[in-house]
Amino acid sequence: MIGCLLIHGFTGGPYEVEPLAEYLKERTDWEIVVPTLPGHGETLALKGIKHAAWIEHAEEELKHLISTCDKVYVIGFSMGGLIASYLSVKYSIDKLVLLSAAAYYLNFKQLAKEIGNLIKEGLQGKILENELYNRYKFKVTNTPILSAYEFKKVVRVARPLLEKVDIPTFIAQGENDGIVPPKSAKYIYETISSEEKNLYYSSKAKHLICHSEDKHELFGEIYHFLQSE
């Protein structure tokens, strides 16, 4: 049996990686687990929750898969990518997939472009129809400042360990990501010690790479990577 753990990002939830999870479920008989980190999900309740709780929750899910499966793959999105890389150093897993992993964060140039588009839509009276606007409005209004510091602590814990990642790794990044800049993927690719590593850029994806127009091309590459010997 193969187990596959998918870890979502900061202020997000399983919906961020669900399209990929569904893609893999349709094509495999793997045990696929998509946990909700403490305080996350469709209704955020982050106040008072420390970064260690997010890591520990993902860790417990991973330990369960390791105890019941012959092989285990871990897929992490954004902050979940850093948690996934941290777990790959601490535990024996077989393959790692990092999606928009936040070794660096805030791509100011792209973010400014997206804000400009939002302003334009606002002037045209379409702002309330914009999914990006509604999603980030919800996140901004429901994320305590102290929680953002807890996110930074995840980065501080995980980033120094990247050079110890030595298992087959697939790294994917959207070129239009306004949250995590493309240099983050390049940095991870150049820093990890894995002999087998792949770097994939989506020309259409923004931060939510599993929801991009070309997501099925990305999913195909991930599936091929995970299936290959």
Protein Blocks (a to p, Z undefined) as FASTA:
>chain_A
ZZddddddehiafklmmmmmmmmmmmmccdcdddddehiajbdcfehpafklmmmmmmmm
mmmmmmmpmbdcdddehjlmmmmmmmmmmpccfbdcdehiafbgcifklmmmmmmmmmmm
mmnopmmmpmklmmmmmmmmmccfklmmmmmmmmmmmmmmmmmpccdcdddddfkbckbg
fklmmmmmmmpmcfbdcddddfkbcfklmlgfklmmmmmmmmmmmmpZZ
